[in-house]
Amino acid sequence: MLLGTTPATFTVVSDTHVVAEAPPGAVGPVDVTVVTPGGTSAPAGYTRVGAPAV
């Protein structure tokens, strides 16, 4: 799994469910793709948000 061009740590829960930890990166939109031996998925949008203000 890639967020932009950065690999993400992930766990496969089932054939239709994957849980990923987003690596650090700039705030804003980034494409998410899943890479398997069968090919690469179409990109899906993800938006990184900044840390909450305290």
N, C-alpha and C positions, 0 to 999 in steps of 0.2 A: 504494500500500500504506500502510495506517495502523496504527500501534501505539497503541491508544486513539484519541485524536484527533490524534496527531502524525504527519505524513508521514514515511515511511522511504525512504531511498535504496535502490534495488533494481536488479538486472540480470536480465533475462529470459534464461534459458539455453535453454529449449525450451518447447513448449506445456504441459508438465507440471512444469517446474522453474524456480523463481525463487529468487535469492539476495538477501537483504536485510541491510542494516546497521541494527541497532536504535539509534534515537536515545537520548540520555540520558534518564533518568527515574527515578522512585522504584522502590525494590526492591519486588517483589511481582507479583501477577498483572495482566495487561493483555490486552485483546482485540486480535487481529490481523484485519484485513479487507483484502480486495483489491478495489479499485474499478476498473472497466473501463467503456467505453462501453455494454456490455451489461448493466451492473448491478453490485451490490455483493455480495460473498460473505457467507455466514453467518460470524459471528465464530468464530475458533479461539483457544484459550487459549495464552498464552506467559507464562512467569514470569521476570522479571528477578531476577538475583541480585547480591549485593554484591561488591565487589572482594575478592580473596583477601587474607587476613592474611599478612604476611611475618614 
